[in-house]
Amino acid sequence: MNSDSILRLGALKDVAQFKEHVKSCHLTIPCDTEILTGSASPLRTPIQRGPLHIGNRITVQPMEAGTARAMAIPPSLPCGAGATSAAAAEN
């Protein structure tokens, strides 16, 4: 595989181009035509899987919290378990 065969997703300027690319790859990936924001966004809605209840679908990978601290970027929100691990590593 050469680098010409890998599409840089940032080169796609709209949803129609993304859908066409997905189709050209013979893939089926659900994709909304319109981006929903605020309280209408699926990322803001809770999800329930068995006994696990998650208040929204927005997450921060633990490594992201560590990277932000290493770069001296102050976190605007607590970063969950990653923040605890990063804080423990600093002490």
Secondary structure, DSSP 8 states (H G I E B T S, - for coil): --GGGS--GGG--SHHHHHHHHHHTT------SS---GGGSGGGS-EEETTEEES-S----HHHHHHHHHTT---SS--HHHHHHHHHHH-
